[in-house]
């Protein structure tokens, strides 16, 4: 099971023997009300009882401070009640995974993800498509101003000029100058994370990456609170 409320969207989904059942709703300020009913609806459609789950994955951020905490606390509470592990999934990686799925992207494509972080900044990460459903993070997830990000792009070595560049995430919708900064082969400025693609990422993780529920931790990036190790929420 996966749940996420790190952005304006609320989403939940289930991986069941390789099949994915998911829900997605654009619902700012309604995450607390919608998240658990979404979980129940997904389980009902799959014909699965809550007690049959073996993992709770959640959108760990970055994203809305409140939204990230809601999903983390919800995942932690369910996992503790069932005595099962948790797994945090990057919001930015989820958006990149969606581009791989929708474009059937091949190697030599770089996926730039930018989420609006408010305060004149974006959450950003770059991923390389490795073929199939695989992707690799280049560098690290960061929060920075659009001008600083564009300066980095302008300084890119010519060796990567043959790559096809994809732009995705609300940061591109918020800051049009980011769209104008490069010759993108595809732009998805309204994209928000969906459980369907987060579950693909979660399924790729080995079991040694699963954590006990008390170690469920959000990622904020801002104000030096990138990870709150062992933080108990709720």
URTALIN-V886750 format. One record per helix or strand. SS is the DSSP state (h for helix, s for strand). FROM is the first residue (numbers start at 1). TO is the last residue. If there is no record, write none. Layout:
BEGIN
ss = [SS & SS]
from = [FROM & FROM]
to = [TO & TO]
END
This chain:
BEGIN
ss = [s & s & s & h & h & s & h & s & h & s & s & s & h & h & s & h & h & s & h & h & s & h & h]
from = [2 & 9 & 19 & 31 & 50 & 55 & 65 & 85 & 91 & 109 & 121 & 134 & 146 & 158 & 164 & 170 & 176 & 186 & 195 & 207 & 211 & 213 & 222]
to = [4 & 16 & 26 & 46 & 52 & 61 & 82 & 90 & 103 & 116 & 131 & 145 & 154 & 160 & 168 & 174 & 180 & 188 & 204 & 209 & 211 & 215 & 224]
END
